[in-house]
Amino acid sequence: MLRMDGIELTAKVKTLKPRLPVIMVSAAGDVKAWLTAMRAGAYGYVPKPASMEELALFVERAMLEERLERELREQSVLLDKRTNELDKALHELRELEEVVKLIATRGQTERAGEPAR
């Protein structure tokens, strides 16, 4: 079985599931270990011994962030749909404007004594 450390595992997980938040718990509690974990794609880094409160905080934040990202994606899809509807309506209005101009031009021509074509 292939063995890897937490940093390697984090990098591998982020390759396979980029949006999955990885919270790393490690005995190495220095800034260098934290930076290495974050560069590997960790969502959070908790030094051992990790308290349940610390872990719960990271999990809550990760869940909130996922919910907000999902809502943002949904709103983006809705905005794209509405934008397409408005583009279509604008196109139809421009076509209608051309028809109105054509009718107005014919009306002016007929009033000037020229027969309509």
Protein Blocks (a to p, Z undefined) as FASTA:
>chain_A
ZZddfklmmmmmmmmmmmlccddddfblcfklmmmmmmnopabdcdddddfklmmmmmmm
mmmmmmmmmmmmmmmmmmmmmmmmmmmmmmmmmmmmmmmmmmmmmmmmmmnopacZZ
